[in-house]
Amino acid sequence: MYKTYPGWILSLRQQMLNIFAKYSLPRGIVFFMDISAVFLMFIFAYLLRFNLNFDQLPFPLAWEQALLVVLVFGIMSRIFRSYAGLIRHTTLTDVSLIFIVTTLSTGTLLLISYVSRFLWRESLLLNLPVSVIIINFVLITVFLFSVRVIIKILFRFVTSSGKTRKRVLIYGAGELGFIVKRVILSDPDNGFSVVGFIDDDKNLFGKKINQIPVFSYNALRREFIAKHKITSLILAVKDIDVERKAKMIKLAVGRGLEVLETPEVSKWVNGQLQAGQFRKVKLEDLLGRKPIKLNLDLIREGLDRKTILVTGAAGSIGSEIVRQLARFNNEKIILVDDAETPMFYLENEIREKLTNLQARLILGDVTHPEKMEQIFRDFRPDIVFHAAAYKHVSLIEENPHEAFRVNVGGTRNITEMAVRYGASKFVMISTDKSVNPTSVMGVTKRICEKIVQASSLLEVNRTQFIVTRFGNVLGSNGSVIPIFSGQIAKGGPVTVTHPEVFRYFMTISEACQLVLEAGFMGKGGEIFVFDMGEPVKIADLAKNMIRLSGLEPGRDIKIEYTGLRPGEKLVEELLTDKEITKETHHPKIRIANVEDIDEFEMLAQIDFLLENLYTLTRKEVVRLISEIVPEYKSSNIRYNGYIADPQSGSRNTALEQM
């Protein structure tokens, strides 16, 4: 990847680099140098006119006429500011200005010479030889062009580290693509070399734009990439379809290319695009998820001047809900979490970025009834977003007592307080792992859903209880994305549980926006299921993350398969076998038709288990949990034989024996 030069060249380059680094010619000096060159070139034009015979050169007339030429050129140069650009960064615009100045100056001199022959025939000063004017035009234009080009080439030489430039294709041969090409060619520090454009317009295939060829998508064939040593693809299309963009990125990443994206025009520096603003595409770009369109009026009306409580506020989902709420006019937001350090970071973020938010941060455990009642009594929240939960499947699998206490007990507490203190709306965050659960984490979240459903059926209830259910979110704390990123940063290996494991993904902001929409769409008792798109193969996700880091799976970073952990599924589901969905006005939100439950019996089972939780063994806890959720089928061999069989008539046996 590196060129080698003799030592004396490297030394010379370093000395020139020091000069370029220390000095930049003031515009006044550049202007003086330009008009001095005009003076000398005019004298030289006279010499050429007389075959370099000094004896025939008319002195002092030639000097006087040279001063006239300098005056005309100087005026034109001042008008068009052809001297204003940095010579080392000369662009096509700068060259065009020089040509305009020399052309207009020459035209003015020809006009003066022509008019003087009729009006001032005796004036030798104004009667300039036409041949000398034309020769001077050629000389000064070539000279000024050449000086700037030579200095620019020297600057590129001394500022290049010897590293080979990245050979790039630009996707988009339109206006934005042309701007990207111009930025790359005008900046010697960016390390790019443009090989060609790729475009959708078949009429452009095989043609050239400013000597840069336009290719079809065949340019992304492995043979073409290898032949032309392509290293990168820059996306330069303003209004590209999200799915089309994702397909393009996947194809390029799969070919081992670095993929860069052009920022929105609003993010350009002083209206100008700079090469340093190209950013690597993110993992979410590979998902091809279309931007969410929210019913902002519905959400704004629902949140207007309301006091809002968010549990689990310092977690990935909870904190993003807080960020989304900051867009609206809230009376006050009460943020509850028992994790001190994450709450500290959230407090700093609110102070620095979410300055319009009237927030109160409270350290508290949702499983403590007295603390939760104090919060509800003091603040009387109108709306509750319940995001507090334990979520890590493998860890929770070995700790069913704590999973039940926090996930189920916390939800039971918060729903009771919402009813007791008259909250108008309660929105719970659930997971696709609650559907036909095979893990302790998943089954406890399914019980939480049932608690919310049961609470909505109580006659004393004035609260609208709503469940939102979705899959994994990109980048959440402890999810595969940051884990893979850490493993890649360390050089691997990247560990995947199984080559055929699939998961649903959406971005955190997308999920939380849909939570808000569903929360104010619901009337109570609904389970809203979000459109997660197509499930993603985790092995492919790992490979794409490795490639996005500029490495090759298997060669640079190994992938190891460790086997499914207890409680994990190969493929997650969004609906149980008994649930079907119906549409809502939002294309990404559907309502699950939930099964009927005996709310009183179920709540009695839950309360009994909470009261006796720590008198039971792990397997007894799992046994009782399975009686509350008959569809629970543990994939943990340690719990084999302890799951209640709904077909055997053994349900409630464990309760009755205690």
N, C-alpha and C positions, 0 to 999 in steps of 0.2 A: 504493500500500500504506500510505500514511501520512495521518492526519488532520491538518488544520491548525487551530490555535487562535489567537485574538488574543494579542498580547504580554502583556497584563495577566493573562490566564488562565494563561499559561505561567509567569509570575513568581509568581503565587499558588500554583500547583501546586508549584513548586520550594521555596517557603517551607514549605508543608505537608509536603512530602517530607522536608525537613530536620528538621521536628518529629517526624515518624513515625520517622525514622532514629535520632534521639537519645533519644527517650523511649518508654517502655513502662510503662503504669501498673501499679504493684505490686498484687497481689491484694487486699491490705488496703484500699487506697484504692478499688478497684472495689466491694468489699463495703460500705464506708462510703457511697459514692455511691448504691448500690442502696437501702440502708435509709433514706438521706436522702430519696430519691425516694418511698419508701413513705410516709414521714411527711407529705411535702407533698401527695402524691396523696390521702391520707386526709382531710386538711383540705379539699382541693379537692372531694372527694366530699361532705363535709358542706355545703359552699357550694352545690353543685349540688342537694343535697337540699332546701335552703331558697331555691332560685332566685337564688343569688348575693347573698342579702341578709345582709350582715355583722351586722346588728343582731340577727338571729335565731340566729346561731351561738352554741352554748352554750360559753362560756368560764368556767372553765378546763377543763371536762369534756372538750371536744374534744381539747385538748392531751394530757390524761392518757390518753384512749382511743387517741390516735395513737401514744403511747409503747408501749402494750400491743400494738398492731398491729405496730409495729417489732420488738418482742421476739419475737412469734410468727414473723414473717417471717424475722428474723435466725437463729432456731434452725433453721428449715427450710432456709434458704440455706446454713448451715454444714454441715448433714447432707448435702445433695445437691451442695454446692460449685458452685452455679450461677454464681458469680463468678470461677471459676478459669481459664476460657478467655480467650485473647487476643481482645479485642473486635474487632479489625481482621480476625481470621480466624474470626469466628463461623460455626458450622456448624449443621446441623439438630439435632445432639445438644445443642448449647448452648441452642438455642431450646426444645427439648423439656424440658430441665432447668428453665428459667425457668417454663415453663407448669406443670410439676409442682409447683414451689415455690409459685407464686401460687395454684394450685388447692388444695393441701393447707393452705396458710395460711388461705385463705378458708373452707375446710371446718372448720378448727379454730376460727376466730372465730365461725362460725355455731353450732358446738356449744357454745362457751362462752356465747354469748348465750342460746341455748335453755335450757341447764342453769341458768343464773343466774336465769332467770325463775321457776323452781320452788324453787331452794335459797336464793338470795340476792336476793329481790325488792327489797330496799332498796338493793342495790349498783348505783348508777348507772354505775360504772366498767365493770363486767362486762356490763351490759345494753346491748350495742351495737345500734344500729338496723340491722335486716336490710337495709333499702334502701341504707344507707351502705356496708355491707360489700360488697354486690353491685356498687354503682357503683365502689367502690375496686378490686375485682377487675378490672373492665374497664379502668379507668384505668391501674393499675400494670402490667397485662399488656401493654397497647398501648404504654405509655411505654417499658418496658424493651426490648420488641421493637424499637420504632422507633429508639431511641438506637443500639442495636447495628447495625441495618441501615444507618442513615445513616453511621455511622463506617466500616462495611465498604465502602459505596459510595464514600465519600471516599477511603479507602485505595486502592481499585481505580483511582480517577481519578488520584490523584497518583503511583501507582507504574507506571501504564501509560505507555509511551513515546510513545503516539500511534500505535503500530503496530497494524494490523488483526490481530485474533486469527485463528489458524488454525481453519478450520471443519472439524470432524472427524466421521467416522462411527465408531462403536464396533462391532466385529464380536464379537457375543456379548451377548445380553440376559439372561444368567444372573447369578449372584451376583458373579462377577468383573467382569462388565461394569458392574454397578451400582456396585461399589467404584470402578472407573475413572471412571465418571461423577461420583461424589461427590468424588473427589480433584480432578478438573478444576474442578468448580464451586466447591470450597472454597478453591482456591489462585489468587489473582488474578495471580500472577506467571507462570503457566505459558503464557499466550498462546494458550489453546485455547478454542473455543466448540463445544459438542456440538450437532450437527444432528439426530442420531438414532442408533438401533441398527440393526444388521443381524443376523438370526438365522436358524438352520435350521428353527426350529419354526414351521410354517405357522399354528398357532393364535394366534401372537403378531402376525402381520402386520396392520397397520392399527391396532393398539392402542397405548396410551401407558403408559410406566413413569415415574412422577413427572413427568408432562407432557412426556416425551421420546418421540417416535414410534418405532415399530419397523417397519423396512422389510424387504422381501425383497431378493434379490440384484439386482433391477432398480435398486436404488440405486447400483449401480456402472455403470449405463449412462452413456454420455458426455453424453446430454441431461440426465439428472438431476444429474450432477456439475456441469455448466455452469450449470444453473438455480439450484442451491443453493450454488454457488461452493465446493464441497468441495475441501479441500486435502490432507487426511490421513485415513488409516485406522489405527485402533488395534486390534490383535488382543487380545482379552480372553476367550479360551476356554481352559480348563484342559487338557482332554484332546482336542486336535484331531489327527486323522490327519495324518501328515507330508505325504502326497501332497495331501490336501485343503488343507492350509496353503500348500503351494507353489503350488497352482492359484490360491488366493485372492490370494497375493502377486503372482504374475505378472499376474493380471487388473488389480489395483489399480495396479501399477507401469506396466503398459501404458496405463492411463488417465491417467498423469502424476501419481498421488498419492504422497505421502510415506507410507511404511508403517512404523508403530512397533509394537513388541512389549512386552507386559507381562512383567516379570521373574517368575521363580518365587517363590512365597511365602517360601521359605527365604532369599531375598535381599532381602526387604523390611527397611527400617530399623526396628528395634525392633518388628517385627510390623506396621508400618504402611507402606502403599504411598505413595510420593511421586511427583509428576509428573516430577521430574527423573530418575526411574529408567526411564522409557520409553526404549527404545533403537531405533535404526533397524535394520531387518532386514538381515542380512548376505547376501552373494552366495550362500553355501552354502544359505541358506533357500530359494532359488529352485530348487535342484536336487531338492528333495523326497526326499532320501536318508533312509531310516529308520535309527534308532540301531542300532548293532551290538550283538549279544548274543554275548559271548565265552564259551567254555568255560574259565572262570577256573581251575577245578581242574586241567585239563590243563596250562595254561600255568604255573600255580603249581608244580605238581609238576616240570615240565620245567626251571624256572629255580631251584628251591630250592637255595641254597648252591652255585651254580655260578659259575665265573669266566667272564665274557662279554667277547668282543672285538667292538667295533663299528668298522668302517672307514668313512671318510667321515663321521665322527661330528659334524662341525661343519656339515654340509650340512642342507638342509631335511628330507630323509627320515631321515638319520642322527641328527640331534638330536631328532627326534620319537620315534624308537625309544628313545633314551635316556630321554625323559620317560615313555614307557610302561613301560620296564623299572623305573623308580623306584617303581612301584606294588607290586613284588614283592620277595621276600626273596632278594637275590643276595649271593654271597660278595664279589665284586669286579667292577667293570666297567672294562675297558681301552678308552679312547677314542683312536682314531688318526686324524689328519688332517694334511695338510701346509699348510693355510691358517692362518697364525698368528693373524690378527685375529679371524676367526670362532671359533677355539678359545678365544681370550681371553674373548669374550662368553659362550661356553658355560660356561667356568670360572666366570664371575661368576654365571650363572644357577644353576648347581649349588650354589654357595656360598650364594646367597640363597633359592632356592626348593626345591631338591632336596636338602635337608640330610641326608636319610637315606641318600643314595647314597654307597657306598664306591667312588669313581671315581679313576682315574689317567689323566691326559691326557698323550698323547705326540705330539709333532710328528714326523711320519714319512711318507715317500712309499711307497705300497704297491708301487711298481715296483722298489724297492731290496731285493734278496733278503737282503742281510746285515742290514739294519735290521729287516726283518720276521722273520728267523730269531731275532734277538736278543729281540724281543718275545715270540715264541712260546716260546722257550727259558726266558725269565725268568718268564713268567706261566702257561704251560701252559693256555690257555683251553679250557674245555669246549665252549663254543658260540661260533660266529662268525656275525655279521651283516655281510655284505659290501655296503656301500652306496656305496663310493668309485667314482666314475666321472665322466668328462666327459659333459655331457648337452645342450649347446646346439647344435642341429642345424646352423644356418647357419655358426657359427664352426668347428665340427668338420669340416664339409664341406671347408673349405679347409686343414685341418690333419690329413690322414689318418695321418701318421707318429705324431703325439702321441696321436691317438685310439686307435690300435692299441697304442702303448706303455702308456698309462694304463689303458684299459678292458680290453684283452686281456691285456697283460703283467701288470697288477696282479692280475687274477683268476687268472691262471696261478700267480703267486707265492703268493697266499693259499691257493689250493686245495692246492698242494704242501705248504705248511707245516701246513695242517690235517691232512693225511694223516700227515706225518712226525711230528708231535707229538701225534697221537692225539685230536684234537678229536672229540667225539661227534656234533656236528651243525654243518653249514655251510648258511647260508641266504643266497642271493643275491637282490638286488633288481634286477629287470629291468624292461622297458618294452614297451608295445604297439608301439613303433617297431621292435622286433626282428622283428616278423611281416611276412613278405614285404617285407624292407627296401628302401627306395629312397634311403637316406642312409647316409653313412659312420658316423654315430653309431649308427643302427639296426642296421647290419650288424655293427659291433663288439660290440654288446650280444648279438646273435644268436650270435656266436662265443663270447662269455662263457657263454651258456646251454649251448652244446655242450661247453665245457670242464668245466662242472659236471656235465653228463650223463656225459661220458667219465670223470671222476674217480670217479663212483659205480660204474663198471663195473670199476675196477681191482681185481685180486684181493687186493692188499696193503692195500686200504682198509678201515678200520673206521669211517669217518665217514659219516654219513647226509647226502648232498648234496641240497639242495632249491632250486628256483628259484621265486620269486614274480613274477608278471607282471601289471602293471596300467598304466593310462593316466596322464594328467596329474593332478597334485594341485593343489588350489586354493592359491594364495598362495605356492608354492615360489619360491625365489630365481630371478629371471630369467624366470619364466613370464609368460603374457599378462596375468594379473590385476594384479600390481604395475606392469607396463608400462602397461596401460590406466589404472590409478589415477593414475600420474604424468602421463600425457598429459591426463587430465581436469582434474587440479589446475592444469595450466598453461594451461587454456582450449582445449585441442585443437590440432590434430585428433587423433582416435584412428585409428591405422593398423591395418588388417586386411589380411591377405595376399590373400584371395579371398572373394567374397560367399557361396560355397557350401562353404567349408571347415568340417569338423566335427571335434570332438575329444571323447574320453571324459574325464570329470572325476570325482574323488572328493576328499574332504577329506584333509589330511595325517594327522590322527589316525585316521580311518577306515582308510586304507591301512596304517598302521603297526600298528594293532590286528589287522588281518587277516594281516599278516606274521607276528606272534607266533603267531596261531592256526594258520596253515598250517605254520609251522616245527615245531610240536610235533604236528601231525597227520600229517606226512609220515614215511615210513619210509626214504626215500632213492631218488633217481632221478626224482622227480616234478617236473613243472612245474605249479604251481598258478596258475590264472587267476582273477582276481577279477571279480565281477559289477560292472561299471561303470555299469549302468543304460543309459539311452538316450544316444546321442552328442549333444553340444550344438553348435549352430551358432554359430560364433565371432562372426559379425556380430550375432546376437541377444544374445549375451553382452555385447558392447560396448554395444549399445543399452540393455540392462538396467542395466549399471553406470552409464551416463550418467544414466538415470532415477533410480537409487538415490541419486545425488548431487544430486537435485533439479533436474536440467536436462533439456532436451528434445533428443534426437538430431536433427541436421540444422539445428535452429534455434539452439540455444546452443552445441553442440559438433558439429563436422563429423566424418564418418567417411570416411576415404580408403582405397581399395583399392590396395595396392602390388604385387600379383602374388605368386604362390608363389615362394619362394626355392629355390635348388638343394637337392635332397634331401627337400623337403617333399611330403607327400601331401594330397589333398583330404580323405580319410577314413582314419583309422587302423583297424587290425584287431587283434584279440586272439588269433586262431588262424591258423596257416598252412593252406594248402589240404589238407595231408596230416594235419592234427591234428583229432581230435574230442575231446570231453570226456566225462567221467563225473562223476556227482554225488559229493559228500562229505556228511558230517553237517551241514555248515554251508551254508545256502542261498546265501551270497554267495561261496563258494569251490568251484571245480570243478578237476578234474585233467585236463590235456591228455595224450592218448595220443601220446607223442612218436615220431618216426620213428627207425629203427635207424641207428646210425652205426658206422664203423670207428674206434674211439677211438685206436688206435695210429697209424694213418695221419694222422688229423686233428691229433693232438697234435704229430706230427713236422712237419707243415706249419706249424703255429703257431710252434713253436720255431725252425724255420729262418727264418721271416719276422722273428721277434724278433731273432735273431742278426745278420741282414743288413739290418735296417730302414733304417738311415741311409745305406746304399750305393745305395738305390733312389730313383727319382723318385716323385712323387705318383701318377702314372698307373700305374706299375709296382706300387706298393703296392695300389692299388685293384684292379688285375688279379689279384694273388695272393689278395686278400681274397675276390674273387668266385669263385675256385676252391674256397675253403673253404665258402662259402655259395652254392650254385648258384642259389637263388631270388632272390638280390640283383639288382635291376634299378635301376640308378642313374637318378634323374631329373635329374642334373646333366649338361648338354650337354658340359661340359668333359671328361667321362670317356667320351663316346661312342666306341665302337670298342675300348675297353680292358676291357670286362667279358667274362669268359669265358662262352662259350655252351655250356651243358651238353649240348645236342643235337648239337654239331658235333664232338664227340670231342676238343676242344682242352683239356680239363681236365688240369691238372698240367703243361701244356706249359711254362709260365713257370718252374716249379720245375725241370723237367728241363734247361732251357736255362742254369741258373745254376750 
